[in-house]
């Protein structure tokens, strides 16, 4: 009996250690499950934070793209306005250049007329004093010729009719009756 009780006590204590082992295995398994759940929760939270960061970054990029589109539109508008101003000023400059050319041509024509009239008047004065000689009263003839003749010559001279060559400027205000 002693041997059977010894064996039984030995096997009894062996099953007690197994029970203790199985208890620690269950504790270990429970601890592992708890750690696994914590890791899963932590991973889920980390993934959620990562998605939120990604979404925030995407929102920031979208806002930046919208801002850049708005700036681009403003720049294009400014370029179009500046181009329109440039074209307007360029056309005004063309008109002014044409007017300068026309006025320069008119000035040259007027200078030629003045030069012609000056030489004609000088020739008339020289011809009047030399053609009549000393026998005639040159003072009365030359004074009457100088006072009357240049006025008639200037009036009838076709080169002196430059006022007929002027463009007629009309405005819309003239026709509002």
C-alpha positions as CSV (number, residue, x, y, z in Angstrom):
1,X,0.0,0.0,0.0
2,X,2.8,2.2,0.7
3,X,4.0,1.8,-2.7
4,X,0.7,2.4,-4.2
5,X,0.1,5.4,-1.9
6,X,3.5,6.6,-2.8
7,X,2.8,6.2,-6.5
8,X,-0.6,7.7,-6.0
9,X,0.8,10.5,-4.1
10,X,3.5,10.9,-6.7
11,X,0.9,10.8,-9.5
12,X,-1.4,13.1,-7.5
13,X,1.3,15.7,-7.1
14,X,2.2,15.2,-10.8
15,X,-1.3,16.0,-11.9
16,X,-1.3,19.0,-9.5
17,X,1.7,20.4,-11.2
18,X,0.0,19.8,-14.5
19,X,-2.9,21.6,-13.3
20,X,-0.6,24.4,-12.2
21,X,1.1,24.2,-15.6
22,X,-2.2,24.3,-17.4
23,X,-3.2,27.3,-15.3
24,X,0.0,29.1,-16.2
25,X,-0.5,28.1,-19.8
26,X,-4.0,29.6,-19.7
27,X,-2.6,32.7,-18.0
28,X,0.1,32.8,-20.6
29,X,-2.4,32.3,-23.4
30,X,-4.7,35.0,-21.8
31,X,-1.7,37.3,-21.5
32,X,-0.8,36.6,-25.2
33,X,-4.4,37.3,-26.2
34,X,-4.5,40.5,-24.3
35,X,-1.2,41.6,-25.9
36,X,-2.6,40.6,-29.3
37,X,-5.7,42.6,-28.7
38,X,-3.7,45.6,-27.5
39,X,-1.5,45.4,-30.6
40,X,-4.6,45.1,-32.8
41,X,-6.1,48.2,-31.1
42,X,-2.8,50.0,-31.3
43,X,-2.4,49.1,-35.0
44,X,-6.0,50.2,-35.7
45,X,-5.4,53.5,-33.9
46,X,-2.1,54.0,-35.8
47,X,-3.8,53.2,-39.1
48,X,-6.6,55.6,-38.2
49,X,-4.1,58.3,-37.4
50,X,-2.2,57.5,-40.7
51,X,-5.4,57.8,-42.7
52,X,-6.2,61.1,-41.0
53,X,-2.7,62.5,-41.7
54,X,-3.1,61.3,-45.3
55,X,-6.5,62.9,-45.6
56,X,-5.2,66.2,-44.1
57,X,-2.3,66.2,-46.5
58,X,-4.7,65.6,-49.4
59,X,-7.0,68.4,-48.2
60,X,-3.9,70.7,-47.9
61,X,-2.8,69.8,-51.4
62,X,-6.3,70.4,-52.7
63,X,-6.5,73.8,-51.0
64,X,-3.0,74.7,-52.4
65,X,-4.1,73.6,-55.9
66,X,-7.2,75.7,-55.7
67,X,-5.2,78.7,-54.5
68,X,-2.7,78.2,-57.3
69,X,-5.5,78.0,-59.9
70,X,-6.9,81.2,-58.5
71,X,-3.5,82.9,-58.7
72,X,-3.0,81.5,-62.2
73,X,-6.4,82.9,-63.3
74,X,-5.5,86.4,-61.8
75,X,-2.2,86.3,-63.7
76,X,-3.8,85.4,-67.0
77,X,-6.4,88.2,-66.4
78,X,-3.6,90.7,-65.7
79,X,-1.7,89.5,-68.8
80,X,-4.8,89.9,-70.9
81,X,-5.5,93.4,-69.6
82,X,-1.8,94.4,-70.1
83,X,-1.9,93.0,-73.6
84,X,-5.0,95.0,-74.3
85,X,-3.4,98.2,-73.0
86,X,-0.3,97.4,-75.0
87,X,-2.3,97.0,-78.2
88,X,-4.3,100.2,-77.5
89,X,-1.1,102.2,-76.9
90,X,0.5,100.6,-79.9
91,X,-2.4,101.7,-82.1
92,X,-2.3,105.2,-80.6
93,X,1.5,105.3,-81.3
94,X,0.8,104.4,-84.9
95,X,-1.7,107.2,-85.2
96,X,0.7,109.6,-83.6
97,X,3.6,108.5,-85.9
98,X,1.3,109.0,-88.9
99,X,0.4,112.4,-87.6
100,X,4.0,113.3,-87.1
101,X,4.8,112.2,-90.6
102,X,1.9,114.3,-92.0
103,X,2.8,117.3,-89.9
104,X,6.5,117.0,-90.9
105,X,5.4,116.9,-94.6
106,X,3.2,119.9,-94.1
107,X,6.0,121.8,-92.3
108,X,8.4,121.0,-95.2
109,X,5.7,122.2,-97.7
110,X,5.1,125.4,-95.7
111,X,8.9,126.0,-95.4
112,X,9.2,125.6,-99.2
113,X,6.3,128.0,-99.7
114,X,7.9,130.6,-97.4
115,X,11.2,130.2,-99.2
116,X,9.5,130.6,-102.5
117,X,7.6,133.6,-101.4
118,X,10.7,135.1,-99.9
119,X,12.6,134.7,-103.1
120,X,9.7,135.9,-105.2
121,X,9.3,139.0,-103.0
122,X,13.1,139.6,-103.1
123,X,13.1,139.2,-106.9
124,X,10.1,141.6,-107.2
125,X,11.9,144.2,-105.1
126,X,15.1,143.9,-107.1
127,X,13.2,144.0,-110.5
128,X,11.1,147.1,-109.5
129,X,14.1,149.2,-108.7
130,X,16.2,148.2,-111.6
131,X,13.6,148.0,-114.4
132,X,12.3,151.6,-114.1
133,X,15.7,153.3,-114.3
134,X,16.5,156.7,-113.0
135,X,14.1,158.7,-115.2
136,X,10.9,157.6,-113.6
137,X,9.8,158.3,-110.1
138,X,10.6,155.0,-108.6
139,X,9.5,155.8,-105.1
140,X,5.8,156.1,-106.0
141,X,5.8,153.1,-108.4
142,X,7.8,150.8,-106.1
143,X,5.8,151.8,-103.0
144,X,2.5,151.1,-104.8
145,X,3.8,147.9,-106.2
146,X,5.1,146.7,-102.9
147,X,1.8,147.6,-101.1
148,X,-0.5,146.2,-103.8
149,X,1.4,143.6,-105.7
150,X,2.4,141.3,-102.9
151,X,-1.1,141.2,-101.7
152,X,-2.4,140.3,-105.1
153,X,0.4,137.8,-105.7
154,X,-0.1,136.2,-102.3
155,X,-3.8,135.9,-102.9
156,X,-3.5,134.5,-106.4
157,X,-0.5,132.4,-105.8
158,X,-1.6,128.7,-105.9
159,X,1.2,127.7,-103.5
160,X,-0.3,130.1,-100.9
161,X,-3.6,128.2,-100.9
162,X,-2.3,125.6,-98.4
163,X,-5.4,126.1,-96.3
164,X,-7.4,124.3,-99.0
165,X,-5.2,121.2,-98.5
166,X,-6.2,120.9,-94.8
167,X,-8.3,117.9,-93.7
168,X,-11.8,118.6,-92.6
169,X,-12.3,117.5,-89.0
170,X,-15.8,116.8,-88.0
171,X,-17.2,115.5,-84.8
172,X,-20.4,113.8,-84.0
173,X,-21.4,116.8,-81.8
174,X,-21.9,118.9,-85.0
175,X,-24.9,116.9,-86.2
176,X,-27.0,116.9,-83.0
177,X,-29.8,119.4,-83.9
